[in-house]
Amino acid sequence: MSVAITFKEFLQNKGIEFDVIEHSRTDSALRTSEAMHVPGDKMAKSVLVGDDQSYLMVVIPAPTDCSSSD
C-alpha cells in the first residue's frame, strides 16, 4: 500500500514525523497493525468524509471507531 505523494509532502512540510511501511492489503486498521507488528495506538488511518459537493480526507488514530450517520 502506498501513500499519495501530496499527503507525504503535506506531512513533511508541517514537520510531522512519520514512517511509511509497506504491507499487504488488509481490511481494517487492526489487521494492518497486526500484519506490520505495530501497536494499533501507534498507527493512523485516513477516512474520506463528504457531502453533496466535496470530499475531505481526515486522518485519525487507528483505534477510533468510525460510524456512518446514514
C-alpha positions in Angstrom: 0.0 0.0 0.0 1.3 3.5 -0.8 0.7 7.0 0.4 -0.1 9.7 -2.2 2.9 11.9 -2.7 0.8 15.0 -1.9 -0.1 13.6 1.5 3.5 12.8 2.2 4.5 16.3 1.2 1.9 17.8 3.5 3.3 15.9 6.5 6.9 16.8 5.5 6.0 20.5 5.1 4.4 20.6 8.5 7.5 18.9 10.1 5.4 15.9 11.2 7.5 12.8 11.7 6.1 9.6 10.2 7.2 6.2 8.7 5.8 4.6 5.6 5.8 0.8 6.0 5.0 -1.4 3.0 2.4 -4.1 3.8 -0.1 -6.3 2.0 -3.6 -5.1 1.6 -5.8 -5.6 4.7 -9.5 -5.0 5.5 -9.1 -3.0 8.7 -6.6 -0.9 10.7 -6.4 -3.6 13.3 -5.4 -6.2 10.7 -2.9 -3.8 9.3 -1.2 -3.2 12.6 -1.1 -6.9 13.2 0.5 -7.5 9.8 3.1 -4.9 10.4 3.8 -5.8 14.1 3.0 -2.3 15.2 0.7 -1.5 18.1 -2.6 -0.1 16.9 -2.3 3.0 19.1 0.9 3.9 17.1 -1.0 4.0 13.8 -3.3 6.4 12.0 -5.9 5.8 9.4 -7.5 8.0 6.8 -11.2 8.4 6.3 -13.0 10.1 3.5 -15.9 12.3 4.6 -18.1 14.2 2.2 -21.3 15.9 1.3 -23.1 16.6 -2.0 -20.3 19.0 -3.1 -16.9 17.7 -1.9 -14.8 15.3 0.0 -12.3 15.7 2.8 -9.7 13.2 4.0 -9.4 13.1 7.8 -6.5 11.3 9.5 -7.5 9.8 12.8 -6.0 7.4 15.4 -6.3 3.9 14.0 -8.3 2.6 17.1 -11.0 5.2 16.6 -14.4 3.6 15.6 -16.0 5.3 12.6 -19.7 5.0 12.1 -21.7 6.4 9.2 -24.7 8.5 10.0 -26.5 7.1 7.0 
